[in-house]
């Protein structure tokens, strides 16, 4: 008798649980968008794999890639292997490409670097050049836009405006219009610095490095969609090839003008192996 009543009680207690499961399934089918929205909340999330681009990818193909909220901002190009050749090394210099007809730095700058080009933060100078699409905006007292250097000042000490080494130019040329573009603070400070550090470390170890950087603009737009970076050291220990989207968490840009609109829901996911 006791066992019979116990079995009946167990059956009754299972019914509400089953009903809850059915209701949840109905809700998931009817509102998948809402469940997806509830799965992420932060402007940056660390759980997205890096994208990769095929080995024959070109700058023209990279610039056609669209960034969507929640995407990872780093694209591995050519399996993350540089297409640069150390045989092109001639001397310590930087080849600054001329501005295009819209005054954009749309062609690559290529640096042939040595240990003597590494400088510390004390050599940083005030920057005043206004690259195309420069429309600054602040968030909680912090700028969302930076003057992005193609070849960072921290690895181009002694390089003058013409790209030649001059030991009297210890701080390098930090206000060269041929070496600046409008870059988001996130792309500049959180992403590009990762790869600049790799170059700096290789130089400090005494290696020669070829380093090439190119902002990529779509059609007649004045703000770059992203920046293509690659580097190779003389011993091959440094070897990368990446494309970084020019994006900022919580902001959406009009790349034609560089103007931005705050959008709290706009997210930038970070790769699993991201190191800030």
Beta strands, then each sheet from edge to edge (+ up, - down):
strand 1: 44-48
strand 2: 51-53
strand 3: 74-77
strand 4: 93-95
strand 5: 109-113
strand 6: 138-139
strand 7: 142-143
strand 8: 145-149
strand 9: 180-184
strand 10: 209-216
strand 11: 226-233
strand 12: 239-245
strand 13: 251-253
strand 14: 260-262
strand 15: 268-271
sheet 1: 1+ 15+
sheet 2: 2+ 3+ 12- 11+ 10- 5+ 4-
sheet 3: 6+ 7-
sheet 4: 8+ 9-
sheet 5: 13+ 14-
end
